[in-house]
């Protein structure tokens, strides 16, 4: 059986190689491909928390665009509950 990792989108199958899937903005921002975090919990952005070097102008623009913070996809969404025993039988 071909191995695959849903959360990292690294599929090792013939289908994925022939028909690769594209990422979407939330996934690029760190959300899992399940896309089940709506709305997300906000956290203040950390300048050293990104894989880029920010100019002061870029950093100030980010802070202006997201004055309440950015999504923290490492935490469950607001009011998000575990799915528990979903699909144990079908």
DRENTORKOL-3810 file (N, C-alpha, C; in nm, 4 decimals):
REM DRENTORKOL-3810
@n.u->0.0842; n.v->-0.1170; n.w->0.0000; ca.u->0.0000; ca.v->0.0000; ca.w->0.0000; c.u->0.0889; c.v->0.1236; c.w->0.0000
@n.u->0.0526; n.v->0.2235; n.w->-0.0776; ca.u->0.1314; ca.v->0.3464; ca.w->-0.0859; c.u->0.1187; c.v->0.4249; c.w->0.0435
@n.u->0.2288; n.v->0.4850; n.w->0.0882; ca.u->0.2229; ca.v->0.5650; ca.w->0.2097; c.u->0.1787; c.v->0.7062; c.w->0.1767
@n.u->0.1127; n.v->0.7684; n.w->0.2740; ca.u->0.0732; ca.v->0.9069; ca.w->0.2549; c.u->0.0575; c.v->0.9737; c.w->0.3893
@n.u->0.0767; n.v->1.1018; n.w->0.3918; ca.u->0.0583; ca.v->1.1822; ca.w->0.5111; c.u->-0.0403; c.v->1.2916; c.w->0.4768
@n.u->-0.1592; n.v->1.2847; n.w->0.5327; ca.u->-0.2635; ca.v->1.3808; ca.w->0.4991; c.u->-0.2237; c.v->1.5208; c.w->0.5415
@n.u->-0.1694; n.v->1.5368; n.w->0.6621; ca.u->-0.1428; ca.v->1.6702; ca.w->0.7120; c.u->-0.0294; c.v->1.7411; c.w->0.6384
@n.u->0.0651; n.v->1.6695; n.w->0.5845; ca.u->0.1756; ca.v->1.7360; ca.w->0.5161; c.u->0.1602; c.v->1.7335; c.w->0.3645
@n.u->0.0543; n.v->1.6682; n.w->0.3160; ca.u->0.0256; ca.v->1.6621; ca.w->0.1733; c.u->0.1389; c.v->1.5979; c.w->0.0932
@n.u->0.2107; n.v->1.5064; n.w->0.1537; ca.u->0.3139; ca.v->1.4346; ca.w->0.0797; c.u->0.2622; c.v->1.2958; c.w->0.0487
@n.u->0.1951; n.v->1.2828; n.w->-0.0610; ca.u->0.1381; ca.v->1.1556; ca.w->-0.1018; c.u->0.2403; c.v->1.0829; c.w->-0.1881
@n.u->0.2531; n.v->0.9559; n.w->-0.1661; ca.u->0.3457; ca.v->0.8747; ca.w->-0.2448; c.u->0.2640; c.v->0.7758; c.w->-0.3278
@n.u->0.1797; n.v->0.8301; n.w->-0.4106; ca.u->0.0967; ca.v->0.7435; ca.w->-0.4922; c.u->0.1031; c.v->0.7904; c.w->-0.6365
@n.u->0.0674; n.v->0.7016; n.w->-0.7241; ca.u->0.0643; ca.v->0.7337; ca.w->-0.8657; c.u->-0.0331; c.v->0.8472; c.w->-0.8921
@n.u->-0.1481; n.v->0.8444; n.w->-0.8253; ca.u->-0.2505; ca.v->0.9478; ca.w->-0.8457; c.u->-0.1959; c.v->1.0849; c.w->-0.8081
@n.u->-0.1282; n.v->1.0951; n.w->-0.6943; ca.u->-0.0761; ca.v->1.2250; ca.w->-0.6507; c.u->0.0324; c.v->1.2757; c.w->-0.7451
@n.u->0.1120; n.v->1.1866; n.w->-0.7986; ca.u->0.2158; ca.v->1.2308; ca.w->-0.8920; c.u->0.1548; c.v->1.2790; c.w->-1.0227
@n.u->0.0491; n.v->1.2131; n.w->-1.0682; ca.u->-0.0152; ca.v->1.2507; ca.w->-1.1948; c.u->-0.1063; c.v->1.3710; c.w->-1.1769
@n.u->-0.1797; n.v->1.3752; n.w->-1.0641; ca.u->-0.2741; ca.v->1.4835; ca.w->-1.0362; c.u->-0.2412; c.v->1.5472; c.w->-0.9016
@n.u->-0.1342; n.v->1.6244; n.w->-0.8940; ca.u->-0.0970; ca.v->1.6834; ca.w->-0.7652; c.u->-0.2023; c.v->1.7842; c.w->-0.7184
@n.u->-0.2223; n.v->1.7885; n.w->-0.5894; ca.u->-0.3169; ca.v->1.8836; ca.w->-0.5328; c.u->-0.2453; c.v->2.0140; c.w->-0.5017
@n.u->-0.3198; n.v->2.1212; n.w->-0.5050; ca.u->-0.2638; ca.v->2.2527; ca.w->-0.4764; c.u->-0.2941; c.v->2.2908; c.w->-0.3322
@n.u->-0.2092; n.v->2.3706; n.w->-0.2753; ca.u->-0.2324; ca.v->2.4217; ca.w->-0.1410; c.u->-0.3286; c.v->2.5388; c.w->-0.1480
@n.u->-0.3904; n.v->2.5689; n.w->-0.0365; ca.u->-0.4762; ca.v->2.6855; ca.w->-0.0285; c.u->-0.4196; c.v->2.7772; c.w->0.0792
@n.u->-0.4591; n.v->2.9048; n.w->0.0816; ca.u->-0.3956; ca.v->3.0015; ca.w->0.1715; c.u->-0.3908; c.v->2.9598; c.w->0.3173
@n.u->-0.4982; n.v->2.9031; n.w->0.3692; ca.u->-0.4964; ca.v->2.8628; ca.w->0.5100; c.u->-0.3934; c.v->2.7529; c.w->0.5348
@n.u->-0.3798; n.v->2.6620; n.w->0.4411; ca.u->-0.2814; ca.v->2.5553; ca.w->0.4567; c.u->-0.1400; c.v->2.6132; c.w->0.4556
@n.u->-0.1145; n.v->2.7061; n.w->0.3679; ca.u->0.0162; ca.v->2.7707; ca.w->0.3628; c.u->0.0440; c.v->2.8437; c.w->0.4942
@n.u->-0.0626; n.v->2.8968; n.w->0.5566; ca.u->-0.0482; ca.v->2.9663; ca.w->0.6842; c.u->-0.0325; c.v->2.8713; c.w->0.8021
@n.u->-0.0490; n.v->2.7413; n.w->0.7779; ca.u->-0.0249; ca.v->2.6442; ca.w->0.8834; c.u->-0.1422; c.v->2.5561; c.w->0.9201
@n.u->-0.2598; n.v->2.5790; n.w->0.8621; ca.u->-0.3740; ca.v->2.4943; ca.w->0.8947; c.u->-0.3580; c.v->2.3578; c.w->0.8297
@n.u->-0.4113; n.v->2.2564; n.w->0.8962; ca.u->-0.4075; ca.v->2.1211; ca.w->0.8437; c.u->-0.5002; c.v->2.1099; c.w->0.7232
@n.u->-0.4777; n.v->2.0133; n.w->0.6364; ca.u->-0.5604; ca.v->1.9973; ca.w->0.5170; c.u->-0.7045; c.v->1.9607; c.w->0.5495
@n.u->-0.7331; n.v->1.9243; n.w->0.6731; ca.u->-0.8714; ca.v->1.8970; ca.w->0.7103; c.u->-0.9573; c.v->2.0229; c.w->0.7046
@n.u->-0.8946; n.v->2.1386; n.w->0.7158; ca.u->-0.9639; ca.v->2.2684; ca.w->0.7055; c.u->-1.0845; c.v->2.2755; c.w->0.7981
@n.u->-1.0677; n.v->2.2330; n.w->0.9220; ca.u->-1.1791; ca.v->2.2319; ca.w->1.0158; c.u->-1.1659; c.v->2.3339; c.w->1.1282
@n.u->-1.0813; n.v->2.4336; n.w->1.1109; ca.u->-1.0631; ca.v->2.5372; ca.w->1.2120; c.u->-1.1286; c.v->2.6661; c.w->1.1635
@n.u->-1.2534; n.v->2.6879; n.w->1.2080; ca.u->-1.3268; ca.v->2.8090; ca.w->1.1690; c.u->-1.4068; c.v->2.8520; c.w->1.2904
@n.u->-1.3887; n.v->2.9654; n.w->1.3495; ca.u->-1.2761; ca.v->3.0564; ca.w->1.3290; c.u->-1.1543; c.v->3.0124; c.w->1.4098
@n.u->-1.0415; n.v->3.0666; n.w->1.3724; ca.u->-0.9170; ca.v->3.0304; ca.w->1.4395; c.u->-0.8958; c.v->3.1166; c.w->1.5638
@n.u->-0.8056; n.v->3.0722; n.w->1.6476; ca.u->-0.7649; ca.v->3.1526; ca.w->1.7642; c.u->-0.6519; c.v->3.2441; c.w->1.7186
@n.u->-0.6580; n.v->3.3672; n.w->1.7616; ca.u->-0.5579; ca.v->3.4656; ca.w->1.7211; c.u->-0.4453; c.v->3.4747; c.w->1.8220
@n.u->-0.3291; n.v->3.5076; n.w->1.7719; ca.u->-0.2119; ca.v->3.5295; ca.w->1.8556; c.u->-0.1329; c.v->3.6454; c.w->1.7949
@n.u->-0.0668; n.v->3.7253; n.w->1.8776; ca.u->0.0152; ca.v->3.8327; ca.w->1.8211; c.u->0.1271; c.v->3.7728; c.w->1.7352
@n.u->0.1527; n.v->3.8286; n.w->1.6173; ca.u->0.2619; ca.v->3.7739; ca.w->1.5352; c.u->0.3971; c.v->3.7996; c.w->1.6009
@n.u->0.4873; n.v->3.7038; n.w->1.5822; ca.u->0.6237; ca.v->3.7171; ca.w->1.6339; c.u->0.7160; c.v->3.7355; c.w->1.5148
@n.u->0.7905; n.v->3.8384; n.w->1.5168; ca.u->0.8753; ca.v->3.8722; ca.w->1.4020; c.u->0.9715; c.v->3.7608; c.w->1.3655
@n.u->1.0208; n.v->3.6891; n.w->1.4634; ca.u->1.1146; ca.v->3.5790; ca.w->1.4345; c.u->1.0421; c.v->3.4452; c.w->1.4162
@n.u->0.9091; n.v->3.4474; n.w->1.4105; ca.u->0.8323; ca.v->3.3250; ca.w->1.3954; c.u->0.8060; c.v->3.2856; c.w->1.2516
@n.u->0.8694; n.v->3.3525; n.w->1.1580; ca.u->0.8496; ca.v->3.3255; ca.w->1.0156; c.u->0.9840; c.v->3.2976; c.w->0.9496
@n.u->0.9806; n.v->3.2263; n.w->0.8401; ca.u->1.1033; ca.v->3.1892; ca.w->0.7702; c.u->1.1447; c.v->3.2971; c.w->0.6701
@n.u->1.1275; n.v->3.4218; n.w->0.7090; ca.u->1.1666; ca.v->3.5349; ca.w->0.6241; c.u->1.2328; c.v->3.6408; c.w->0.7108
@n.u->1.3044; n.v->3.7290; n.w->0.6483; ca.u->1.3597; ca.v->3.8447; ca.w->0.7174; c.u->1.2736; c.v->3.9644; c.w->0.6813
@n.u->1.2111; n.v->4.0232; n.w->0.7810; ca.u->1.1185; ca.v->4.1341; ca.w->0.7587; c.u->1.1914; c.v->4.2672; c.w->0.7576
@n.u->1.1546; n.v->4.3536; n.w->0.6645; ca.u->1.1970; ca.v->4.4933; ca.w->0.6757; c.u->1.1016; c.v->4.5585; c.w->0.7747
@n.u->1.1400; n.v->4.6714; n.w->0.8298; ca.u->1.0499; ca.v->4.7415; ca.w->0.9217; c.u->0.9195; c.v->4.7781; c.w->0.8529
@n.u->0.9259; n.v->4.8175; n.w->0.7273; ca.u->0.8055; ca.v->4.8537; ca.w->0.6524; c.u->0.7120; c.v->4.7335; c.w->0.6369
@n.u->0.7681; n.v->4.6173; n.w->0.6027; ca.u->0.6864; ca.v->4.4971; ca.w->0.5873; c.u->0.6226; c.v->4.4564; c.w->0.7191
@n.u->0.7003; n.v->4.4619; n.w->0.8269; ca.u->0.6483; ca.v->4.4221; ca.w->0.9567; c.u->0.5356; c.v->4.5156; c.w->1.0019
@n.u->0.5553; n.v->4.6432; n.w->0.9830; ca.u->0.4515; ca.v->4.7401; ca.w->1.0205; c.u->0.3250; c.v->4.7199; c.w->0.9372
@n.u->0.3414; n.v->4.6855; n.w->0.8105; ca.u->0.2252; ca.v->4.6604; ca.w->0.7250; c.u->0.1489; c.v->4.5370; c.w->0.7738
@n.u->0.2215; n.v->4.4308; n.w->0.8083; ca.u->0.1565; ca.v->4.3113; ca.w->0.8607; c.u->0.0787; c.v->4.3441; c.w->0.9870
@n.u->0.1379; n.v->4.4192; n.w->1.0770; ca.u->0.0716; ca.v->4.4554; ca.w->1.2024; c.u->-0.0507; c.v->4.5443; c.w->1.1770
@n.u->-0.0457; n.v->4.6255; n.w->1.0714; ca.u->-0.1597; ca.v->4.7104; ca.w->1.0362; c.u->-0.2730; c.v->4.6260; c.w->0.9774
@n.u->-0.2398; n.v->4.5308; n.w->0.8932; ca.u->-0.3400; ca.v->4.4458; ca.w->0.8286; c.u->-0.4044; c.v->4.3509; c.w->0.9291
@n.u->-0.3279; n.v->4.3021; n.w->1.0250; ca.u->-0.3779; ca.v->4.2081; ca.w->1.1246; c.u->-0.3627; c.v->4.2660; c.w->1.2656
@n.u->-0.4377; n.v->4.3727; n.w->1.2974; ca.u->-0.4200; ca.v->4.4386; ca.w->1.4268; c.u->-0.4587; c.v->4.3502; c.w->1.5461
@n.u->-0.5478; n.v->4.2531; n.w->1.5249; ca.u->-0.5924; ca.v->4.1666; ca.w->1.6343; c.u->-0.5099; c.v->4.0391; c.w->1.6459
@n.u->-0.4156; n.v->4.0184; n.w->1.5555; ca.u->-0.3315; ca.v->3.9004; ca.w->1.5580; c.u->-0.3506; c.v->3.8152; c.w->1.4341
@n.u->-0.2776; n.v->3.7058; n.w->1.4283; ca.u->-0.2824; ca.v->3.6119; ca.w->1.3163; c.u->-0.3305; c.v->3.4768; c.w->1.3690
@n.u->-0.3796; n.v->3.3923; n.w->1.2783; ca.u->-0.4300; ca.v->3.2616; ca.w->1.3187; c.u->-0.3185; c.v->3.1756; c.w->1.3764
@n.u->-0.3497; n.v->3.1092; n.w->1.4860; ca.u->-0.2570; ca.v->3.0144; ca.w->1.5471; c.u->-0.3142; c.v->2.8757; c.w->1.5256
@n.u->-0.2736; n.v->2.8097; n.w->1.4166; ca.u->-0.3286; ca.v->2.6801; ca.w->1.3818; c.u->-0.2704; c.v->2.5668; c.w->1.4653
@n.u->-0.1812; n.v->2.5970; n.w->1.5586; ca.u->-0.1318; ca.v->2.4928; ca.w->1.6479; c.u->-0.2305; c.v->2.4691; c.w->1.7622
@n.u->-0.3317; n.v->2.5559; n.w->1.7749; ca.u->-0.4347; ca.v->2.5428; ca.w->1.8782; c.u->-0.5697; c.v->2.5144; c.w->1.8134
@n.u->-0.6592; n.v->2.4481; n.w->1.8850; ca.u->-0.7933; ca.v->2.4241; ca.w->1.8292; c.u->-0.8629; c.v->2.5561; c.w->1.8004
@n.u->-0.9548; n.v->2.5540; n.w->1.7048; ca.u->-1.0312; ca.v->2.6729; ca.w->1.6712; c.u->-1.1247; c.v->2.7130; c.w->1.7838
@n.u->-1.1792; n.v->2.8333; n.w->1.7759; ca.u->-1.2740; ca.v->2.8829; ca.w->1.8748; c.u->-1.3959; c.v->2.7898; c.w->1.8760
@n.u->-1.4318; n.v->2.7386; n.w->1.9915; ca.u->-1.5455; ca.v->2.6477; ca.w->2.0116; c.u->-1.5311; c.v->2.5155; c.w->1.9356
@n.u->-1.4141; n.v->2.4848; n.w->1.8853; ca.u->-1.3945; ca.v->2.3591; ca.w->1.8128; c.u->-1.3944; c.v->2.2435; c.w->1.9119
@n.u->-1.4639; n.v->2.1358; n.w->1.8759; ca.u->-1.4710; ca.v->2.0179; ca.w->1.9602; c.u->-1.4147; c.v->1.8992; c.w->1.8847
@n.u->-1.3634; n.v->1.8041; n.w->1.9585; ca.u->-1.3115; ca.v->1.6820; ca.w->1.8963; c.u->-1.4273; c.v->1.6072; c.w->1.8318
@n.u->-1.3984; n.v->1.5365; n.w->1.7245; ca.u->-1.5027; ca.v->1.4620; ca.w->1.6563; c.u->-1.5302; c.v->1.3278; c.w->1.7232
@n.u->-1.4482; n.v->1.2866; n.w->1.8152; ca.u->-1.4715; ca.v->1.1655; ca.w->1.8912; c.u->-1.4771; c.v->1.0406; c.w->1.8061
@n.u->-1.5892; n.v->0.9712; n.w->1.8128; ca.u->-1.6038; ca.v->0.8414; ca.w->1.7479; c.u->-1.6666; c.v->0.8516; c.w->1.6091
@n.u->-1.6451; n.v->0.9596; n.w->1.5417; ca.u->-1.7013; ca.v->0.9757; ca.w->1.4088; c.u->-1.6475; c.v->0.8691; c.w->1.3142
@n.u->-1.7348; n.v->0.8078; n.w->1.2397; ca.u->-1.7023; ca.v->0.7098; ca.w->1.1360; c.u->-1.6369; c.v->0.5821; c.w->1.1893
@n.u->-1.6760; n.v->0.5411; n.w->1.3086; ca.u->-1.6260; ca.v->0.4126; ca.w->1.3537; c.u->-1.6930; c.v->0.2994; c.w->1.2759
@n.u->-1.8171; n.v->0.3227; n.w->1.2336; ca.u->-1.8895; ca.v->0.2267; ca.w->1.1508; c.u->-1.9542; c.v->0.3003; c.w->1.0348
@n.u->-1.9566; n.v->0.2365; n.w->0.9210; ca.u->-2.0250; ca.v->0.2946; ca.w->0.8062; c.u->-2.0728; c.v->0.1877; c.w->0.7128
END
